[in-house]
Amino acid sequence: MLGVSQRSWRTWDKVHGELQYEAYERLDPEEVNSDYVPAIPERRVARIAAIEIYDNCAVYFSELRRSLWNIVLDAKRTKQQFEIFNSEKFWQDFIPKAAKTKMSEPQLWDFKETLTIWQAREEVARKKARITFAEDVASFANASGGVLIVGVTDKREIVGIGEGKDVENRLKAARDVLTAHLKYHNDIVSFRQAAVGGKLCLVIVISKAHKPVSVRTDDGRFSYPVRNESGITRVDAEKLSGRIHAKSDNRNFMGELEQFAREH
């Protein structure tokens, strides 16, 4: 840590060896014996080794300070994202503004009047609906993260998702589907309800994942959906890994949502 040693070498020995090598390089091989060992003054070794140790020590503490500062920034960012997520006022402001925007297919949010998993009656339709919902969520995670807002029609009218016990059952059904079909090592999905204009909407907040998120189909296969401006595409895991550059799961997009609500 303090630069006294570097890998398996002591800095003193490293510097001493480098100075001996330089001394050998300056000699004429024909004028010295093969077993000749140049004498290196200890004071010279000490001076150069001390400089290297000091520099290495300074680099270490500079990097440590930078790392700690990044932790502080990440903590502040996470706290801000948590506060936005839990702010009823924010969602009451954001949802109507997002619904009125002329953006046809924003990358960070999408609206659905309802979830098909709540409506499908036949088993084949229910199976398809479960996979579709899981892929919708995974596609956000494999892109930039984002929010899925349920209770807004295609015409951008806020109609809500119901009330009372019916809402509880619907939320449980949605969570159960993601538990069964979304395959990832961390919990990257949060649910919250938001009352907008007297209607109760469901907001599903999905983190940007730092590793590929897959959806397991009923036949045991896996798909890797990715959200883009034209909809959802499915790619292979290796290609998706090469596109993801985040060091950890994050919800940095929440700042962009807040900025959108502030500017519109």
Backbone bond lengths (Angstrom), bond angles and torsions (degrees), N, CA, C in turn:
res aa  C-N    CA-C-N  psi(-1)  N-CA   C-N-CA  omega(-1)  CA-C   N-CA-C  phi
1 M - - - 1.448 - - 1.520 112.09 -
2 L 1.313 116.71 -41.36 1.463 120.88 -176.74 1.521 112.72 -87.23
3 G 1.333 117.30 1.90 1.456 120.21 178.15 1.512 114.15 84.46
4 V 1.343 118.24 3.32 1.468 120.99 179.70 1.520 110.66 -66.95
5 S 1.353 115.62 -30.24 1.458 119.48 174.95 1.513 108.87 -131.15
6 Q 1.335 115.56 153.12 1.456 121.81 179.82 1.516 107.67 -132.93
7 R 1.324 115.06 112.75 1.455 121.46 -173.46 1.522 108.61 57.82
8 S 1.330 118.69 -120.37 1.468 120.16 -177.87 1.531 112.28 -97.48
9 W 1.326 117.22 4.27 1.462 121.71 -177.88 1.528 110.57 -105.18
10 R 1.329 115.43 142.35 1.463 118.45 163.96 1.522 107.28 -76.12
11 T 1.301 117.40 142.43 1.458 120.67 -178.13 1.528 110.68 -58.97
12 W 1.342 116.34 -38.32 1.467 120.24 178.24 1.525 110.39 -57.82
13 D 1.359 116.46 -49.13 1.461 120.61 -178.58 1.524 110.90 -65.41
14 K 1.305 116.93 -37.77 1.457 121.01 179.18 1.524 110.32 -61.83
15 V 1.330 116.51 -48.87 1.467 120.82 -179.69 1.519 110.40 -64.22
16 H 1.324 116.76 -42.87 1.473 120.94 179.99 1.524 109.85 -60.08
17 G 1.343 117.30 -44.15 1.460 121.16 179.74 1.525 111.93 -64.30
18 E 1.327 117.53 -40.64 1.463 121.27 179.41 1.533 111.25 -64.77
19 L 1.336 116.75 -40.26 1.463 120.12 179.31 1.526 111.08 -67.85
20 Q 1.338 117.11 -38.00 1.459 120.15 176.49 1.522 110.65 -63.27
21 Y 1.334 116.19 -42.07 1.463 120.32 179.66 1.526 110.61 -62.02
22 E 1.345 116.26 -43.93 1.464 119.90 178.07 1.531 110.76 -61.35
23 A 1.340 115.97 -38.12 1.468 119.63 179.25 1.529 110.93 -65.59
24 Y 1.335 116.77 -41.89 1.461 121.03 176.63 1.521 110.94 -59.86
25 E 1.303 117.35 -41.43 1.450 122.46 -177.07 1.533 111.79 -62.76
26 R 1.315 115.71 -29.04 1.470 119.13 -178.53 1.525 112.71 -83.69
27 L 1.335 117.64 -12.02 1.469 121.31 -177.35 1.525 111.23 -85.87
28 D 1.322 114.71 154.77 1.464 121.71 173.37 1.521 107.33 -89.40
29 P 1.345 119.03 115.69 1.466 121.46 -175.78 1.529 113.19 -55.88
30 E 1.331 116.84 -26.87 1.460 119.08 -176.92 1.526 111.97 -79.22
31 E 1.326 118.10 -12.88 1.461 120.73 -176.13 1.521 113.61 -104.47
32 V 1.351 117.65 -3.29 1.472 119.63 -178.75 1.517 109.51 -127.68
33 N 1.337 115.24 154.90 1.458 120.72 176.79 1.531 109.97 -74.99
34 S 1.328 115.28 155.12 1.464 120.22 -177.93 1.525 112.16 -66.39
35 D 1.345 116.68 -24.81 1.465 119.71 -179.12 1.527 112.40 -95.86
36 Y 1.327 116.66 12.62 1.460 119.88 -179.56 1.535 110.10 -71.69
37 V 1.324 115.63 133.58 1.465 121.70 179.09 1.517 108.27 -119.31
38 P 1.330 117.95 113.44 1.469 119.86 -179.96 1.519 111.03 -61.50
39 A 1.281 116.85 138.00 1.469 121.27 177.52 1.528 108.65 -87.04
40 I 1.326 116.13 125.71 1.460 121.73 -179.96 1.524 108.61 -109.32
41 P 1.302 119.20 120.96 1.465 121.27 179.95 1.532 111.67 -57.67
42 E 1.308 115.41 132.16 1.462 119.58 -177.96 1.527 111.71 -61.88
43 R 1.311 117.20 -34.95 1.463 119.48 -179.07 1.525 111.10 -63.28
44 R 1.340 115.65 -35.41 1.466 119.08 178.23 1.530 110.20 -68.81
45 V 1.355 115.28 -44.18 1.465 119.20 177.35 1.525 110.23 -59.80
46 A 1.330 116.44 -44.59 1.464 120.95 -177.60 1.525 111.47 -62.36
47 R 1.346 115.79 -41.02 1.457 119.62 -178.01 1.536 111.22 -64.99
48 I 1.345 116.41 -47.07 1.468 120.30 -177.70 1.533 110.57 -70.33
49 A 1.347 116.56 -40.83 1.466 120.17 179.30 1.529 110.49 -63.44
50 A 1.321 116.53 -39.07 1.466 119.98 179.85 1.521 111.10 -63.29
51 I 1.336 116.38 -39.60 1.465 120.28 178.63 1.531 110.47 -64.18
52 E 1.345 115.91 -44.62 1.470 119.65 179.83 1.522 110.84 -63.29
53 I 1.344 116.41 -43.98 1.466 120.09 -179.79 1.525 110.38 -61.90
54 Y 1.321 116.24 -43.40 1.460 120.46 179.22 1.531 110.58 -62.14
55 D 1.335 116.75 -45.85 1.466 120.61 -179.06 1.530 111.25 -63.19
56 N 1.341 115.92 -44.58 1.464 119.59 179.77 1.529 111.34 -63.36
57 C 1.316 114.86 -39.91 1.468 119.85 178.40 1.531 109.91 -63.86
58 A 1.325 116.48 -43.14 1.465 120.61 179.99 1.519 110.99 -63.42
59 V 1.347 117.06 -41.70 1.457 120.95 178.47 1.523 110.15 -62.18
60 Y 1.352 115.78 -42.98 1.463 119.60 -178.83 1.527 110.91 -59.15
61 F 1.316 116.81 -49.78 1.461 118.99 -176.34 1.527 111.91 -71.76
62 S 1.330 117.28 -28.19 1.469 119.54 174.57 1.520 110.34 -66.05
63 E 1.339 115.85 -44.14 1.464 119.73 178.42 1.524 110.91 -66.23
64 L 1.330 116.16 -38.45 1.460 120.12 178.29 1.528 110.37 -62.73
65 R 1.316 116.83 -44.89 1.459 121.04 179.01 1.531 110.66 -61.82
66 R 1.340 116.18 -42.90 1.459 120.00 179.16 1.527 110.69 -63.25
67 S 1.332 116.48 -41.19 1.466 120.31 179.60 1.527 111.22 -63.90
68 L 1.320 116.08 -43.61 1.467 119.66 179.28 1.522 111.22 -64.95
69 W 1.331 116.71 -37.79 1.462 119.87 178.27 1.527 110.38 -65.70
70 N 1.344 117.03 -38.59 1.465 120.18 176.89 1.522 111.20 -63.43
71 I 1.342 116.35 -35.94 1.460 120.04 176.73 1.524 110.41 -63.99
72 V 1.331 116.06 -42.13 1.468 120.44 177.75 1.527 110.57 -60.56
73 L 1.343 116.16 -45.20 1.463 120.25 179.98 1.530 111.01 -63.66
74 D 1.341 116.70 -42.27 1.464 120.10 178.93 1.524 110.85 -63.54
75 A 1.338 116.33 -39.43 1.465 119.85 179.27 1.525 110.76 -64.15
76 K 1.324 116.17 -43.05 1.471 119.88 178.54 1.524 111.06 -63.61
77 R 1.346 115.90 -42.16 1.458 120.35 -179.30 1.531 110.71 -64.78
78 T 1.345 116.04 -42.66 1.455 120.41 179.25 1.523 110.96 -63.91
79 K 1.314 116.86 -41.50 1.472 121.41 178.63 1.533 110.01 -61.80
80 Q 1.336 115.93 -42.82 1.461 120.05 179.15 1.523 110.70 -63.20
81 Q 1.328 117.17 -43.24 1.458 121.08 -179.97 1.525 111.06 -64.34
82 F 1.322 116.21 -39.30 1.465 121.08 178.51 1.525 110.63 -63.38
83 E 1.332 116.22 -41.82 1.459 120.58 -179.87 1.530 111.54 -66.46
84 I 1.342 116.66 -38.77 1.462 119.79 177.97 1.526 109.88 -64.88
85 F 1.331 116.33 -46.05 1.465 120.63 -178.86 1.530 111.19 -58.16
86 N 1.315 117.52 -39.52 1.464 121.81 -175.76 1.520 113.88 -88.92
87 S 1.323 117.02 1.58 1.465 120.28 -178.06 1.538 110.55 -88.16
88 E 1.321 116.42 110.26 1.462 120.56 176.30 1.519 110.50 -62.15
89 K 1.329 115.85 -38.56 1.458 120.91 -179.33 1.528 111.29 -61.34
90 F 1.345 116.54 -40.67 1.465 119.34 179.96 1.521 110.74 -59.97
91 W 1.342 117.58 -48.79 1.462 120.05 -176.72 1.533 110.98 -68.30
92 Q 1.316 116.89 -34.38 1.468 119.66 176.59 1.524 111.24 -65.59
93 D 1.318 115.83 -27.40 1.467 121.29 177.84 1.526 111.32 -85.70
94 F 1.338 115.90 -43.84 1.463 120.84 -173.70 1.530 112.77 -70.30
95 I 1.326 117.91 -47.09 1.465 120.42 -172.37 1.523 112.62 -59.33
96 P 1.348 120.46 -49.25 1.475 118.83 178.01 1.520 113.13 -62.36
97 K 1.335 117.11 -38.27 1.463 119.80 179.78 1.524 111.03 -67.62
98 A 1.331 117.02 -41.07 1.462 120.14 178.61 1.530 110.40 -66.55
99 A 1.344 116.28 -34.91 1.459 120.26 -179.96 1.521 111.64 -67.89
100 K 1.326 116.94 -30.15 1.463 120.99 -177.49 1.528 113.48 -88.35
101 T 1.326 116.87 -12.87 1.452 119.28 -176.30 1.528 110.71 -64.40
102 K 1.315 116.42 150.64 1.460 121.15 -179.38 1.524 111.99 -85.91
103 M 1.333 116.88 -1.70 1.459 120.29 177.71 1.532 108.29 -64.89
104 S 1.345 116.34 122.41 1.459 120.25 -173.10 1.531 112.74 -73.60
105 E 1.314 118.30 -41.09 1.466 121.77 -176.29 1.521 109.47 -144.02
106 P 1.334 117.89 73.98 1.466 120.01 -178.67 1.527 110.89 -59.51
107 Q 1.314 116.11 145.93 1.459 120.78 -177.99 1.524 112.03 -70.55
108 L 1.332 117.45 -30.19 1.458 120.57 -170.47 1.520 115.12 -99.42
109 W 1.313 118.66 -6.39 1.464 118.41 176.78 1.519 110.61 -151.17
110 D 1.326 113.88 160.95 1.460 120.53 178.11 1.525 107.60 -150.46
111 F 1.322 115.77 152.72 1.461 121.67 179.93 1.521 110.20 -113.97
112 K 1.320 115.35 146.56 1.459 121.44 172.05 1.524 107.73 -140.30
113 E 1.319 114.97 137.91 1.467 118.49 178.05 1.529 110.22 -67.04
114 T 1.322 114.73 -39.71 1.455 121.17 177.72 1.524 108.12 -155.87
115 L 1.311 117.75 173.72 1.460 121.68 174.02 1.522 107.97 -101.33
116 T 1.325 115.92 133.02 1.466 120.48 -177.29 1.525 111.30 -61.25
117 I 1.326 117.33 -27.48 1.474 120.12 179.40 1.522 111.34 -63.20
118 W 1.331 116.46 -21.60 1.468 119.45 178.35 1.521 112.21 -84.60
119 Q 1.327 117.14 -17.46 1.458 120.94 -171.87 1.526 113.46 -109.06
120 A 1.333 117.40 -29.65 1.469 120.93 -174.44 1.530 111.04 -62.53
121 R 1.325 116.21 137.24 1.464 121.32 -178.62 1.532 112.12 -108.83
122 E 1.310 116.64 -42.86 1.465 120.28 -178.58 1.527 110.34 -77.96
123 E 1.319 116.89 148.72 1.459 121.93 -174.93 1.523 112.52 -61.20
124 V 1.329 116.84 -41.42 1.469 119.99 179.57 1.523 109.97 -62.22
125 A 1.318 116.58 -43.65 1.463 121.12 179.79 1.522 110.96 -66.28
126 R 1.329 116.79 -37.84 1.467 120.11 179.48 1.522 111.17 -65.21
127 K 1.333 116.58 -42.02 1.463 120.35 178.75 1.523 111.02 -61.49
128 K 1.327 115.96 -45.14 1.463 120.34 179.56 1.521 110.55 -63.73
129 A 1.328 116.95 -40.53 1.463 121.28 -178.93 1.519 111.52 -64.69
130 R 1.331 116.36 -38.95 1.469 119.58 179.46 1.526 111.27 -62.36
131 I 1.335 116.73 -45.46 1.465 120.70 -180.00 1.522 110.56 -65.69
132 T 1.328 116.86 -41.05 1.465 120.91 179.93 1.522 110.89 -60.95
133 F 1.330 116.66 -44.83 1.474 120.42 179.34 1.522 110.97 -64.09
134 A 1.312 117.19 -45.15 1.471 120.57 179.64 1.527 111.10 -62.35
135 E 1.335 116.99 -39.19 1.462 119.77 178.69 1.526 111.72 -69.56
136 D 1.321 117.53 -34.95 1.469 119.79 175.09 1.522 110.57 -57.63
137 V 1.326 115.69 -45.99 1.468 120.55 -178.87 1.527 110.17 -68.16
138 A 1.332 117.93 -47.31 1.467 121.40 -178.32 1.517 111.58 -62.32
139 S 1.342 117.24 -32.87 1.469 119.97 -178.35 1.523 111.21 -64.89
140 F 1.334 117.78 -34.19 1.458 120.82 174.30 1.529 110.11 -66.49
141 A 1.337 115.81 -47.03 1.472 120.74 -177.20 1.521 112.01 -61.58
142 N 1.329 117.36 -35.32 1.461 121.54 -178.69 1.527 112.89 -83.70
143 A 1.323 116.84 -0.54 1.470 120.73 177.55 1.523 108.78 -113.33
144 S 1.327 117.11 -107.00 1.471 120.85 -177.19 1.513 112.79 -113.79
145 G 1.349 116.72 7.69 1.450 119.26 -171.41 1.518 108.68 78.40
146 G 1.334 116.89 178.17 1.450 119.19 177.98 1.509 112.37 157.18
147 V 1.345 115.65 -167.83 1.459 120.60 -177.20 1.529 110.14 -129.12
148 L 1.312 114.54 139.12 1.448 122.51 174.14 1.525 106.40 -109.17
149 I 1.335 116.59 118.62 1.464 121.47 -175.00 1.524 108.28 -109.08
150 V 1.320 115.29 117.60 1.460 121.40 -176.98 1.521 108.99 -104.38
151 G 1.340 115.38 131.98 1.456 120.58 -178.84 1.504 112.21 120.00
152 V 1.361 117.03 15.29 1.458 122.72 179.48 1.525 107.90 -128.65
153 T 1.317 116.82 126.83 1.463 121.21 -175.40 1.525 111.76 -75.73
154 D 1.345 115.73 172.80 1.462 121.01 176.81 1.522 111.59 -62.09
155 K 1.332 116.33 -26.16 1.463 121.04 177.77 1.526 111.65 -87.08
156 R 1.323 114.90 9.12 1.465 122.94 177.67 1.534 112.62 64.70
157 E 1.318 115.50 36.45 1.456 120.78 172.40 1.521 108.78 -98.37
158 I 1.324 116.69 133.24 1.459 121.47 -178.72 1.522 108.76 -84.38
159 V 1.342 115.96 111.21 1.469 120.63 -176.74 1.526 112.60 -114.32
160 G 1.331 117.43 -13.54 1.456 120.86 178.53 1.520 113.20 79.17
161 I 1.333 115.32 -178.48 1.466 121.08 -176.75 1.528 112.34 -121.15
162 G 1.307 117.60 8.46 1.460 120.12 179.98 1.515 110.89 114.67
163 E 1.329 115.23 -159.56 1.469 119.26 -178.34 1.516 109.48 -158.58
164 G 1.334 114.54 166.51 1.459 121.43 175.34 1.514 114.83 64.38
165 K 1.340 114.87 -143.38 1.460 122.17 -175.93 1.520 111.93 -61.69
166 D 1.318 116.56 -30.83 1.463 121.01 -179.95 1.519 110.87 -59.61
167 V 1.344 116.75 -40.00 1.462 121.26 179.66 1.521 110.38 -66.05
168 E 1.320 117.36 -43.65 1.466 121.20 179.70 1.523 110.69 -58.92
169 N 1.318 116.58 -44.67 1.469 120.32 179.94 1.525 111.47 -64.16
170 R 1.323 116.77 -38.36 1.458 120.64 -179.98 1.527 111.18 -67.84
171 L 1.317 116.91 -41.33 1.465 119.93 178.75 1.527 110.54 -63.61
172 K 1.317 116.53 -42.31 1.464 120.38 179.17 1.528 110.41 -62.87
173 A 1.328 116.98 -41.56 1.465 120.12 179.81 1.519 110.78 -62.76
174 A 1.335 117.71 -40.97 1.466 121.27 179.92 1.524 110.81 -65.61
175 R 1.317 116.98 -43.47 1.475 120.13 179.15 1.526 110.82 -63.77
176 D 1.344 116.14 -41.57 1.469 119.90 -179.16 1.528 111.48 -61.94
177 V 1.331 116.78 -38.41 1.466 120.45 179.01 1.522 110.54 -63.34
178 L 1.333 117.01 -45.69 1.463 120.07 -179.09 1.529 111.14 -66.19
179 T 1.321 117.17 -37.53 1.467 120.38 177.29 1.521 111.17 -61.62
180 A 1.326 115.99 -38.58 1.466 120.63 -176.33 1.522 113.21 -78.89
181 H 1.325 117.75 -33.70 1.472 119.52 -169.74 1.529 115.13 -115.36
182 L 1.318 118.54 -21.54 1.472 120.38 -179.26 1.522 109.07 -86.88
183 K 1.315 117.22 121.73 1.461 121.20 -175.83 1.533 110.32 -111.52
184 Y 1.324 114.44 108.62 1.463 121.09 178.91 1.521 107.82 -161.07
185 H 1.342 116.51 153.27 1.457 120.07 -173.45 1.530 113.92 -82.94
186 N 1.337 117.85 -11.80 1.464 121.55 178.94 1.517 110.73 -121.22
187 D 1.324 115.58 160.41 1.460 121.08 174.29 1.525 107.55 -84.94
188 I 1.306 117.30 111.81 1.464 120.88 -174.29 1.526 112.81 -117.70
189 V 1.344 117.20 8.05 1.467 120.93 -177.03 1.529 109.97 -123.12
190 S 1.330 115.90 131.66 1.467 121.49 176.52 1.524 109.48 -125.76
191 F 1.331 116.06 139.64 1.453 122.42 177.53 1.531 109.67 -107.68
192 R 1.316 116.42 141.80 1.458 119.99 169.22 1.525 108.65 -152.18
193 Q 1.311 114.74 153.24 1.458 120.87 178.79 1.526 108.51 -101.74
194 A 1.321 115.83 145.65 1.464 121.25 -179.88 1.523 108.74 -137.30
195 A 1.325 115.76 123.65 1.464 121.21 178.15 1.522 108.68 -87.35
196 V 1.339 116.58 116.64 1.464 122.04 -178.19 1.526 108.73 -127.05
197 G 1.306 115.70 117.89 1.460 119.14 178.86 1.512 113.27 58.42
198 G 1.325 117.32 35.26 1.455 120.65 179.69 1.521 114.24 81.25
199 K 1.325 117.99 0.96 1.465 123.03 178.89 1.522 109.81 -112.29
200 L 1.320 116.25 142.91 1.457 120.89 -179.36 1.519 110.18 -96.62
201 C 1.333 116.25 116.28 1.469 121.94 177.92 1.520 110.22 -103.76
202 L 1.307 115.60 154.49 1.462 121.70 173.98 1.520 108.69 -103.33
203 V 1.328 116.18 125.75 1.460 121.77 177.09 1.524 108.21 -109.43
204 I 1.323 116.85 120.61 1.471 122.24 177.72 1.519 107.26 -108.91
205 V 1.323 116.55 111.74 1.461 122.25 -177.38 1.524 108.86 -98.97
206 I 1.327 116.69 124.64 1.466 122.39 -174.37 1.524 109.96 -119.25
207 S 1.320 116.54 123.30 1.463 121.41 179.18 1.523 111.40 -70.47
208 K 1.321 115.72 153.26 1.467 120.73 168.18 1.527 106.61 -74.92
209 A 1.310 117.75 123.37 1.461 121.83 -176.85 1.524 110.92 -86.90
210 H 1.333 116.09 147.05 1.467 118.88 179.21 1.528 111.80 -94.52
211 K 1.331 116.72 -0.74 1.453 122.49 172.64 1.534 108.05 -136.90
212 P 1.322 118.44 158.47 1.464 119.98 -178.15 1.528 113.23 -58.17
213 V 1.323 115.66 135.77 1.459 122.59 175.55 1.523 107.48 -103.89
214 S 1.309 117.02 128.02 1.466 120.70 -177.85 1.521 110.75 -113.15
215 V 1.317 114.40 161.65 1.468 122.10 175.74 1.523 107.56 -120.22
216 R 1.330 114.76 123.64 1.472 118.91 179.58 1.526 109.13 -89.32
217 T 1.334 115.42 124.52 1.458 120.42 178.53 1.529 109.65 -83.57
218 D 1.314 116.47 169.78 1.465 120.03 -177.33 1.523 112.86 -66.04
219 D 1.329 117.65 -21.82 1.473 119.84 178.65 1.525 112.31 -91.72
220 G 1.354 117.13 9.57 1.461 121.18 174.84 1.508 115.82 89.42
221 R 1.310 117.76 0.09 1.461 120.39 177.77 1.526 110.28 -84.81
222 F 1.343 115.20 167.86 1.464 120.08 -178.28 1.522 110.10 -126.96
223 S 1.309 116.12 139.65 1.465 120.90 174.83 1.517 108.63 -121.41
224 Y 1.343 115.89 154.34 1.467 122.47 -179.04 1.527 108.16 -125.59
225 P 1.339 117.12 84.48 1.468 120.49 -177.63 1.526 111.71 -80.33
226 V 1.323 115.77 146.80 1.461 122.45 179.13 1.526 108.44 -131.98
227 R 1.321 116.53 130.84 1.459 121.01 179.43 1.525 109.81 -83.38
228 N 1.333 116.15 136.72 1.455 121.13 173.31 1.523 108.34 -143.75
229 E 1.302 117.09 -178.17 1.460 120.92 -173.64 1.522 113.25 -65.37
230 S 1.309 116.95 -22.96 1.462 119.94 -178.93 1.528 112.32 -96.12
231 G 1.327 117.79 1.00 1.459 121.02 179.88 1.513 111.44 131.24
232 I 1.330 116.43 -131.65 1.459 121.96 -177.78 1.529 109.46 -123.73
233 T 1.324 115.57 131.94 1.462 120.77 172.65 1.522 108.37 -117.93
234 R 1.314 115.95 155.19 1.469 121.12 179.18 1.523 108.53 -115.15
235 V 1.313 115.19 128.63 1.462 121.06 -177.21 1.521 108.90 -125.24
236 D 1.331 116.34 169.69 1.459 118.50 177.01 1.518 109.66 -84.42
237 A 1.316 115.83 159.56 1.461 121.74 -173.47 1.523 112.31 -60.64
238 E 1.329 117.26 -40.26 1.471 120.87 -178.10 1.526 111.02 -64.48
239 K 1.308 117.12 -43.83 1.461 120.97 179.26 1.517 110.33 -65.27
240 L 1.328 116.67 -39.44 1.462 120.52 -179.99 1.523 110.76 -66.11
241 S 1.326 117.36 -39.61 1.477 120.94 179.07 1.516 110.98 -59.23
242 G 1.333 116.58 -36.64 1.459 120.37 179.89 1.511 113.24 -71.12
243 R 1.338 117.27 -18.37 1.463 120.98 -178.90 1.518 112.43 -91.41
244 I 1.332 117.37 -19.23 1.466 120.91 -176.01 1.517 109.77 -89.44
245 H 1.326 116.40 123.74 1.467 120.64 -177.80 1.525 112.71 -118.27
246 A 1.322 118.78 2.07 1.464 121.33 -179.65 1.534 109.76 -72.04
247 K 1.342 116.50 143.43 1.462 121.25 178.68 1.523 111.87 -83.43
248 S 1.325 116.40 -20.72 1.454 120.93 179.76 1.522 109.01 -156.24
249 D 1.328 116.64 165.31 1.460 120.25 174.95 1.531 108.27 -61.45
250 N 1.327 117.07 142.80 1.467 118.53 -179.46 1.522 111.13 -153.52
251 R 1.316 113.64 163.32 1.466 121.37 175.44 1.524 109.90 -125.48
252 N 1.307 114.78 45.00 1.463 120.10 -179.94 1.522 112.08 -61.66
253 F 1.321 116.39 -23.15 1.464 120.07 179.81 1.529 112.05 -63.83
254 M 1.333 118.17 -19.33 1.462 120.50 -179.21 1.525 110.63 -60.43
255 G 1.335 116.68 -34.36 1.460 119.79 176.18 1.518 111.95 -63.43
256 E 1.341 115.97 -36.07 1.459 119.98 178.38 1.532 111.17 -68.98
257 L 1.329 116.64 -36.91 1.459 120.04 177.05 1.531 110.40 -64.27
258 E 1.323 115.17 -42.10 1.468 119.29 179.29 1.524 110.51 -63.95
259 Q 1.320 116.67 -41.71 1.465 120.44 178.63 1.526 110.81 -63.25
260 F 1.338 117.06 -41.67 1.466 120.92 177.84 1.528 110.45 -59.13
261 A 1.332 116.69 -46.48 1.465 120.55 -178.56 1.522 110.61 -65.00
262 R 1.327 116.54 -32.99 1.463 120.35 -178.87 1.518 111.83 -73.73
263 E 1.334 117.51 -32.68 1.466 121.33 -173.72 1.525 113.10 -92.17
264 H 1.316 118.92 -9.88 1.472 120.16 -176.94 1.530 110.96 -114.41
